[in-house]
Amino acid sequence: MVRLWIIANVAETFHVLPSVAARDLDDDPERLSLLCISLLRYAEAHGAEERSKSKEDLAPWKGSKIMELVLENKFALHKARLAARRAEENS
């Protein structure tokens, strides 16, 4: 059942027949389709976060591991920028 779910996701994302998606997954040892799906989902979540104007805008993403990763990365980047600014001011 997991295999079918993965095939369905690849087929839907790349607009191909499930048989094409299945062959792609079987023939690609690097599983590039799955990697690309992950990157596309991250980009989708990042875009939703960037467009959001309130917490309610992100309600559909509640519990999403991808959105959690987006928010963690945003916080880490903000923290790194603040540290760099402080280091520059103290130089």
QUISUL-V213443 format. One record per helix or strand of 2 or more residues. SS is the DSSP state (~ for helix, > for strand). FROM is the first residue (numbers start at 1). TO is the last residue. Records with the same first field share a line. If there is no record, write none. Layout:
SS=FROM-TO / FROM-TO
This chain:
~=2-14 / 18-27 / 32-51 / 55-61 / 65-90
